[in-house]
Amino acid sequence: MPEGFQIRVVNDRYVHTVMLSGELDLANAPWLRDTLVDVAGSTVVVDLTELTFMDSSGTAALLAARQKVTDAGHGF
């Protein structure tokens, strides 16, 4: 797990809330993308409230995960 960045997943029956904290950058963007795709059994909500920094690789990871999740027929 990259230092300074955390992912916490709260599972509900119909919604998976993924809460991010710390700095989302090139070092941990693939980890985020993989986590979002893994929890995509239903609607995924990403909470960026505790995120202190995000570069373009974080944005790209969110968009790539969104595409995979919606292609599988789930909400994002």
CORZIPE-V282443 format. One record per residue. PHI is phi in degrees with one decimal (NA if undefined). BURIAL is 1 if it has 9 or more other ideal C-beta (glycine too) atoms within 8 Angstrom, else 0. D_CENTER is the distance of its C-alpha to the mean C-alpha in whole Angstrom. Layout:
# CORZIPE-V282443
PHI BURIAL D_CENTER
PHI BURIAL D_CENTER
This chain:
# CORZIPE-V282443
NA 0 14
-63.5 0 14
-70.4 0 17
84.9 0 16
-137.9 1 12
-135.0 0 10
-121.2 1 8
-124.1 0 9
-112.4 1 9
-113.2 0 12
-98.2 0 13
-117.4 0 16
-60.6 0 18
-115.1 0 17
-138.5 1 13
-108.4 1 10
-99.5 1 9
-108.6 1 6
-102.6 1 8
-109.4 1 7
-142.5 1 11
94.7 1 13
-111.2 1 13
-100.7 1 10
-141.7 1 12
-57.2 0 14
-67.4 0 14
-120.4 1 11
-60.0 1 9
-62.7 0 10
-61.4 1 8
-62.3 1 5
-56.4 1 6
-63.3 0 8
-63.1 1 6
-63.5 1 5
-67.9 1 8
-63.2 0 10
-92.4 1 9
-79.9 1 10
-78.3 0 14
-154.3 1 14
-63.4 1 12
-114.2 1 8
-116.6 0 8
-107.5 1 6
-99.7 1 8
-99.5 0 9
-54.2 0 13
-94.8 1 13
-76.3 1 11
-100.1 0 15
-159.3 0 14
-147.9 1 12
-97.3 1 14
-64.3 0 14
-69.5 1 12
-66.4 1 9
-62.3 1 10
-62.7 1 11
-64.6 1 8
-62.5 1 6
-67.5 0 10
-64.6 1 10
-65.2 1 7
-58.1 1 9
-61.6 0 12
-65.8 1 12
-67.0 1 11
-71.1 1 14
-62.6 0 16
-82.3 0 16
90.4 0 17
-110.0 1 14
-84.5 0 13
-143.6 1 10
